[in-house]
């Protein structure tokens, strides 16, 4: 099963096995990873699952769609080039080893 490393704002790392087809947000919420809120449940309607993908160049990630792009402009913390909504990062075997950094706040 592919693994994702979540790095909290304080540097704490949590490594999870994430089933193929599960979003990075869903996996975090199922395992109570602090820092991922996911208020809208993955409907691309809240931006409370914002993450910074640390090693995105190592993977073929889904493209940022128009709605995700708009929501990234509404995040509580700074939008950066590596910003993504974790609800839109659906795991594949090829994404094994993905590392995401969580922002200081989702609100």
C-alpha positions as CSV (number, residue, x, y, z in Angstrom):
1,X,0.0,0.0,0.0
2,X,1.4,3.5,-0.8
3,X,2.6,5.7,2.0
4,X,2.0,9.4,2.6
5,X,4.0,11.4,5.1
6,X,2.1,14.3,6.8
7,X,4.4,16.9,8.4
8,X,2.6,19.1,10.9
9,X,3.5,22.8,11.3
10,X,5.6,21.9,14.4
11,X,7.6,19.3,12.4
12,X,5.9,16.2,13.7
13,X,5.7,13.5,11.1
14,X,2.9,11.0,10.6
15,X,3.3,8.3,8.0
16,X,0.1,6.5,6.8
17,X,-0.6,3.7,4.5
18,X,-3.2,5.1,2.1
19,X,-5.3,2.8,-0.1
20,X,-5.2,3.4,-3.8
21,X,-8.3,5.5,-4.7
22,X,-8.4,7.2,-1.3
23,X,-7.7,10.9,-1.1
24,X,-4.9,12.3,1.0
25,X,-7.5,14.2,3.0
26,X,-9.7,11.1,3.6
27,X,-6.8,9.1,4.9
28,X,-5.8,11.9,7.2
29,X,-9.3,12.2,8.6
30,X,-9.7,8.5,9.1
31,X,-6.5,8.4,11.1
32,X,-7.2,11.7,13.0
33,X,-4.2,13.5,11.6
34,X,-4.4,17.0,13.2
35,X,-4.2,19.9,10.8
36,X,-6.5,18.4,8.1
37,X,-10.1,19.6,8.8
38,X,-12.0,18.7,5.5
39,X,-15.2,20.5,6.5
40,X,-16.9,19.9,3.2
41,X,-15.9,16.2,3.0
42,X,-14.0,16.5,-0.2
43,X,-16.6,18.6,-2.2
44,X,-13.9,21.2,-3.1
45,X,-16.0,23.8,-1.2
46,X,-14.0,24.8,1.9
47,X,-10.2,24.7,1.5
48,X,-9.7,23.3,5.0
49,X,-7.6,20.4,3.7
50,X,-4.9,22.7,2.2
51,X,-1.4,21.2,2.1
52,X,2.0,22.0,0.7
53,X,3.2,19.1,-1.4
54,X,6.9,18.8,-0.7
55,X,8.0,16.4,-3.4
56,X,5.4,16.9,-6.1
57,X,7.9,17.0,-8.8
58,X,8.7,13.3,-8.1
59,X,5.1,12.3,-9.1
60,X,2.5,12.7,-11.7
61,X,-0.2,14.4,-9.6
62,X,-3.7,15.2,-10.8
63,X,-3.8,18.7,-12.4
64,X,-5.3,21.5,-10.4
65,X,-8.8,22.0,-11.8
66,X,-10.6,25.4,-12.0
67,X,-12.6,24.9,-8.8
68,X,-9.6,23.8,-6.8
69,X,-7.6,26.7,-8.2
70,X,-10.3,29.1,-7.0
71,X,-10.5,27.5,-3.5
72,X,-6.7,27.7,-3.2
73,X,-7.0,31.5,-3.4
74,X,-9.3,31.3,-0.3
75,X,-7.0,29.3,2.0
76,X,-6.3,30.6,5.5
77,X,-2.6,30.5,5.0
78,X,-0.4,31.6,2.2
79,X,-1.0,30.0,-1.2
80,X,2.3,28.8,-2.6
81,X,3.2,27.0,-5.9
82,X,3.2,23.7,-4.0
83,X,-0.3,24.3,-2.5
84,X,-3.0,21.7,-3.1
85,X,-6.3,20.7,-1.6
86,X,-5.6,17.2,-0.2
87,X,-9.1,16.1,-1.1
88,X,-8.1,16.4,-4.8
89,X,-5.0,14.2,-4.4
90,X,-6.3,10.7,-5.0
91,X,-3.7,8.0,-4.2
92,X,-2.2,5.8,-6.9
93,X,0.6,3.2,-6.5
94,X,2.9,5.7,-8.3
95,X,2.4,8.3,-5.5
96,X,4.0,6.0,-2.9
97,X,6.3,8.3,-0.8
98,X,4.3,11.5,-1.2
99,X,5.1,14.1,1.5
100,X,2.8,16.9,2.4
101,X,3.4,19.7,4.9
102,X,0.4,21.0,6.8
103,X,-0.1,24.7,7.1
104,X,-0.2,26.5,10.5
105,X,-4.0,26.9,10.3
106,X,-6.9,25.8,8.1
107,X,-9.1,28.7,9.4
